[in-house]
Amino acid sequence: MAKSGGSSLWKGNWRTRARIFSGLVLFTYVFFHFLNIGLGIFSLEIMESFQDIRQAVHRSVLGTTLLYGALFTHMGLALYRLARRRTLKMPTWEAFQIILGILIPLFLTAHIVHTRMANDFFGLNDRMGYLVGLIWDSASGWNQALLLLITWTHGCMGLHFWLRTQGWWRKFLPILISLATLIPAWALTGFMIQGRAQKALLSDPETFPALAERYNWLSPEQFGVLLETTNRNLLIFAAIVALTLITHLTRRYVIRRGAVPIRYVSGPEIKGQRGMTLLEMSRANGVDHMALCGGRGRCTTCRVIIEDGADLLHPPSPEEAASLAAVNAPPNARLACQLRPTEPATVLQVFRSDGRRARAHQSLGEERRMAILFLDMRSFTARTTGQLPYDVVFLLNRFFDAIVPSITGAGGTVDKYLGDGLLAVFEQGNEADSAQAALDAAAGIGAALATFNQTLKAEKAPPVAIGIGLHLGTLVMGEIGAADNAPRTIIGDTVNATSRLEGKTKELAVEALISEELLKTAGHDTGHLSFVELDLRGVADPMAALPVTKAAKLSQLLQPKPVNPVNSDA
């Protein structure tokens, strides 16, 4: 299973990485620009002081090169990708983001021309007070407010669809959505407060001369040059967009003559235009095809198995090959978003929805390092031999009622019940908290078991003995099972190792075995503890584990032994 770590965010060819990097540069600039505008809530002086800091960065030679390089790179790659599309059928969110991206330059051009260009060519002192006062309560003001909302929405969508497969992003998404809503509201409020105030000062005959001198107010002729420059740049951009669409339509017309038949093993047979990716062919023909990254080659959820015709296909690019290798895909696996069939082929979708809504990201698996606990009731078969089934069920339910609150109370979750045992997982915010929660649960189980056995003793029933295995490591969490009936569970080598630990408790006549890895991760000093080295079946290396005779006394066992005080008379 591919890791969901940061390295996966940069998968793809150089164009994909350049688009991501340039987008991050622009988003960073926009974020601080909007923060700057919002400072108008407090005062113009604070607003313009922050502007000085920003301009010292982005108007330096390096800052200018980085900012405008990112702008033209991002815009150029987006139009290039649009021109190369073989179909305009796409998810609604993707179409909406493209439309917003095209609208941005239409509103941004006037802003750049009347600020940076006016400053460079006419010496305009384009302070915040000048800008907000000039455009407040005008068509330009409404346009710039709309630009703010469009830019922020476009950037947030791009950021979300880049990071949405990351566990930490999903965890903090509610907070991030709140912040994403707050930022434009903050900026518009600052614009409104200072816009009104500065507009009034610029409209006052007594205060205008001083402000005009401060800002080096432009003449009507200079304003006319800026307007002409804005219109000319808008025409250039419109021509570029038109050329992009013409290129797209021309390519579709040229390649339409050589349609390629593609047969899905569990679906229809379709025809796609030569040059289209298999993912584009699927979407153009109404075939539901999973692609969590939007078809940008940054995940493997669109992968297919080529059952016939693989020898006639172009070889995978190094980036595609690396992605497939990361998930141990077979040699005839390909990414539908990267494969451009030119010959007939028969394909099998690895992940498909069968006409239903595609599964959530969790169904595809997520790697995390966490603590888990395996528990088993000792000699269960011998204990229940000859008993009625209902009595057996009654005993198990009483047992679980007694011990499970110790797991949930420590922040754990029972992943699954295994007849007379269970597997619990501890999904805390970090590894240390997860490890400590597992230790707390084990100690609680030991105490609860002692109480439960006192009850059994009063009923003249034999006591229950248990074995507990505790370990921490990398787990793969995902929805495993048939669609619409796939519970979320955990798998991996850590689960196997923990199960083997639990199995060793009976051999060592102890109630629990706790791996040294878990204890160290929880932050406990292990110098005073006596570990045993265990060779566990299915585990490559010997594992150091702490034997615990009674889990209820775990807390005392983990406490460092007190050092004898030095005799002051010695």
URNORVEN-V209203 format. One record per run of one state. SS is the DSSP state (~ for helix, > for strand, _ for the rest). FROM is the first residue (numbers start at 1). LEN is the number of residues. If there is no record, write none. Layout:
BEGIN
ss=SS from=FROM len=LEN
ss=SS from=FROM len=LEN
END
This chain:
BEGIN
ss=_ from=1 len=5
ss=~ from=6 len=5
ss=_ from=11 len=3
ss=~ from=14 len=28
ss=_ from=42 len=2
ss=~ from=44 len=15
ss=_ from=59 len=2
ss=~ from=61 len=24
ss=_ from=85 len=7
ss=~ from=92 len=31
ss=_ from=123 len=5
ss=~ from=128 len=8
ss=_ from=136 len=3
ss=~ from=139 len=25
ss=_ from=164 len=3
ss=~ from=167 len=5
ss=_ from=172 len=1
ss=~ from=173 len=31
ss=_ from=204 len=1
ss=~ from=205 len=11
ss=_ from=216 len=4
ss=~ from=220 len=39
ss=_ from=259 len=1
ss=> from=260 len=5
ss=_ from=265 len=4
ss=> from=269 len=4
ss=_ from=273 len=5
ss=~ from=278 len=7
ss=_ from=285 len=18
ss=> from=303 len=6
ss=_ from=309 len=1
ss=~ from=310 len=3
ss=_ from=313 len=5
ss=~ from=318 len=9
ss=_ from=327 len=6
ss=> from=333 len=3
ss=_ from=336 len=9
ss=> from=345 len=5
ss=_ from=350 len=11
ss=~ from=361 len=4
ss=_ from=365 len=1
ss=> from=366 len=12
ss=_ from=378 len=2
ss=~ from=380 len=5
ss=_ from=385 len=4
ss=~ from=389 len=21
ss=_ from=410 len=3
ss=> from=413 len=5
ss=_ from=418 len=3
ss=> from=421 len=6
ss=_ from=427 len=4
ss=~ from=431 len=28
ss=_ from=459 len=7
ss=> from=466 len=14
ss=_ from=480 len=8
ss=> from=488 len=4
ss=_ from=492 len=1
ss=~ from=493 len=16
ss=_ from=509 len=3
ss=> from=512 len=4
ss=~ from=516 len=6
ss=_ from=522 len=9
ss=> from=531 len=4
ss=_ from=535 len=8
ss=> from=543 len=6
ss=_ from=549 len=2
ss=~ from=551 len=8
ss=_ from=559 len=12
END
